């Protein structure tokens, strides 16, 4: 067992000492082979948002890649990327909630949605999984009453397989739009959620 693994083992059962205003869960699949998949846009947004944080530091939470920091507004944020693979995201979310001690109303889950046109974003207070396996797993562990930020990757091409589509890579054009505009839109929506609450985020972004 290396030093990093030992530290994670020692700290995985205890709560994080500092408190947070919000916990952001960006969903995706770990591994370089999934890096540019449409299904991994939650990871992309989480990574972009981490660049907005001051005093950024790594946190030790089982089955996740986690970082904490402070926004310019003074709000403390914990960013979590589950490493359990999409279909088991609920395990990491449950662990993250336990470690942070934060209520479900102050988390937000970032996911892809092939039912929404590419680049459009939707903030929701709660809802069903809508066929998304990551949300389905989270609902299994904590129920339906949690905020989520859905980012459009659609439409689903006619006669295409859903799994093949979401696990397919973004096109060069889509990746360009993501980096130039869409990730920033999603980051702005998250900032509104953290600083002003879900009603303002919904009214502004939807």
matplotlib code that plots the C-alpha trace (Angstrom):
import matplotlib.pyplot as plt

x = [0.0, 1.5, 1.3, -1.6, -3.7, -2.8, -3.9, -7.2, -7.8, -7.0, -9.3, -12.1, -14.3, -14.2, -16.0, -14.2, -13.2, -14.3, -17.9, -19.2, -21.9, -22.3, -21.1, -20.9, -21.0, -19.8, -20.7, -18.6, -16.5, -12.9, -10.2, -8.5, -10.6, -13.7, -12.2, -13.8, -17.1, -20.4, -21.2, -18.3, -19.4, -20.0, -16.3, -15.5, -17.7, -16.3, -12.7, -13.6, -15.3, -12.3, -10.4, -12.6, -11.7, -9.1, -7.2, -7.9, -6.9, -7.5, -9.9, -9.9, -13.3, -13.7, -14.3, -13.9, -11.6, -12.4, -11.2, -12.4, -11.9, -13.4, -15.1, -14.5, -17.9, -16.5, -18.6, -16.9, -17.3, -16.5, -16.2, -16.5, -16.0, -17.2, -14.7, -17.2, -18.2, -21.5, -23.8, -22.6, -22.5, -24.9, -22.3, -19.9, -22.6, -23.7, -20.1, -19.7, -22.8, -21.7, -18.2, -19.3, -22.3, -24.2, -28.0, -29.2, -30.7, -27.2, -25.7, -26.0, -25.3, -24.0, -25.0, -25.3, -28.8, -29.4, -33.0, -31.8, -30.2, -26.4, -25.2, -28.5, -28.5, -31.3, -31.3, -33.8, -34.7, -35.5, -37.0, -36.8, -33.7, -35.0, -33.1, -29.8, -28.0, -25.9, -29.1, -30.8, -28.0, -28.1, -31.9, -31.5, -29.3, -30.7, -34.1, -35.3, -35.2, -31.8, -30.8, -29.2, -27.7, -28.5, -26.3, -27.6, -25.7, -28.6, -30.4, -30.0, -29.5, -32.4, -32.1, -28.9, -28.2, -28.3, -25.3, -23.2, -24.1, -23.4, -20.1, -19.1, -16.7, -17.6, -16.9, -14.1, -16.8, -18.7, -15.5, -14.6, -18.0, -17.7, -14.3, -15.3, -18.8, -20.7, -18.4, -18.4, -22.2, -22.4, -19.9, -21.9, -25.0, -23.2, -21.9, -25.5, -26.6, -23.8, -24.1, -27.8, -29.7, -31.5, -34.4, -32.1, -30.2, -33.4, -34.9, -31.6, -30.4, -33.5]
y = [0.0, 3.4, 6.5, 8.0, 4.9, 4.7, 8.3, 7.7, 4.6, 6.5, 9.4, 7.8, 7.1, 10.6, 13.8, 16.6, 19.1, 22.3, 23.1, 23.9, 26.0, 23.7, 20.3, 19.9, 16.4, 16.2, 12.8, 10.8, 7.7, 7.5, 6.5, 8.1, 6.0, 7.8, 11.3, 12.9, 11.0, 12.9, 11.1, 12.8, 16.4, 16.4, 15.8, 18.6, 21.1, 20.1, 20.6, 24.0, 25.1, 24.1, 26.7, 29.4, 28.3, 30.0, 28.0, 24.8, 21.6, 17.9, 16.1, 12.4, 10.8, 7.1, 6.4, 10.0, 12.7, 15.6, 19.2, 22.1, 25.8, 29.2, 31.4, 35.2, 35.6, 33.8, 30.7, 27.4, 24.7, 21.0, 19.5, 15.7, 13.5, 10.0, 7.3, 4.5, 4.6, 6.2, 3.3, 3.3, 7.1, 6.9, 5.2, 8.1, 10.7, 8.9, 8.9, 12.6, 13.6, 11.6, 13.1, 16.7, 16.6, 18.9, 18.7, 17.3, 20.7, 22.2, 19.8, 19.9, 17.1, 17.9, 15.5, 15.1, 14.9, 13.7, 14.9, 18.5, 20.2, 20.4, 23.3, 24.1, 23.9, 23.3, 23.7, 21.5, 21.4, 17.6, 15.1, 11.6, 10.0, 10.6, 7.4, 8.6, 5.8, 8.1, 9.8, 6.4, 5.2, 8.4, 8.2, 4.6, 5.9, 9.3, 9.7, 12.1, 15.4, 16.8, 19.7, 18.9, 20.8, 19.1, 19.9, 19.1, 16.8, 16.0, 15.4, 11.7, 10.8, 8.8, 5.0, 5.4, 3.4, 5.5, 3.8, 4.1, 7.8, 8.9, 6.8, 8.3, 11.2, 14.9, 16.0, 18.5, 21.2, 20.3, 20.2, 23.7, 25.1, 23.4, 25.0, 28.5, 28.9, 26.0, 25.1, 28.8, 28.9, 25.9, 27.4, 30.6, 28.6, 26.8, 30.1, 31.4, 28.2, 28.6, 32.3, 33.1, 29.8, 27.5, 29.9, 32.5, 29.9, 28.4, 31.8, 33.0, 29.9, 27.9]
z = [0.0, -1.0, 1.1, -0.8, -0.3, 3.3, 3.9, 2.1, 4.3, 7.5, 6.7, 4.7, 7.8, 9.4, 8.6, 6.8, 9.5, 7.6, 6.7, 3.2, 1.7, -1.3, -2.6, -6.4, -7.8, -11.5, -12.9, -15.4, -15.8, -14.7, -17.1, -20.1, -22.5, -21.3, -21.1, -24.1, -24.0, -24.0, -20.7, -19.0, -19.3, -15.5, -15.0, -17.5, -15.6, -12.2, -13.5, -15.0, -11.8, -9.6, -11.5, -9.9, -6.4, -4.1, -1.5, -3.4, -1.7, -2.1, 0.2, 1.0, 0.3, -0.6, -4.3, -5.4, -6.6, -4.4, -4.0, -1.8, -1.9, -1.6, -4.2, -4.4, -2.7, 0.3, -0.2, 0.6, -2.0, -2.2, -5.7, -6.1, -9.1, -8.3, -9.5, -9.1, -12.8, -13.8, -12.9, -9.3, -8.7, -5.8, -3.6, -4.0, -3.5, -0.3, 0.9, 0.0, 1.9, 5.0, 4.9, 4.4, 6.7, 4.3, 3.7, 0.3, -0.5, -0.7, -3.2, -6.9, -9.4, -12.9, -15.6, -19.4, -21.0, -24.5, -24.3, -24.3, -27.3, -27.3, -25.2, -23.5, -19.7, -17.2, -13.4, -11.6, -7.9, -8.1, -10.5, -12.0, -13.5, -17.0, -18.2, -16.9, -15.1, -12.9, -11.6, -11.3, -9.0, -6.9, -6.5, -5.3, -2.4, -1.4, -3.2, -5.9, -3.9, -4.8, -7.2, -10.6, -13.5, -16.8, -19.8, -23.2, -25.5, -27.8, -29.9, -30.0, -33.7, -35.3, -35.0, -32.8, -29.7, -26.5, -24.9, -28.0, -28.3, -24.7, -24.6, -28.0, -28.1, -28.7, -32.2, -32.8, -33.3, -30.2, -28.1, -29.5, -28.4, -25.0, -24.3, -25.7, -24.2, -22.7, -19.8, -18.8, -19.0, -16.7, -14.3, -14.1, -13.3, -10.5, -9.1, -9.0, -7.2, -4.6, -4.0, -4.6, -4.3, -6.7, -7.4, -8.9, -10.8, -12.3, -13.2, -14.8, -16.6, -17.7]

ax = plt.figure().add_subplot(projection="3d")
ax.plot(x, y, z, "-o")
ax.set_aspect("equal")
plt.show()
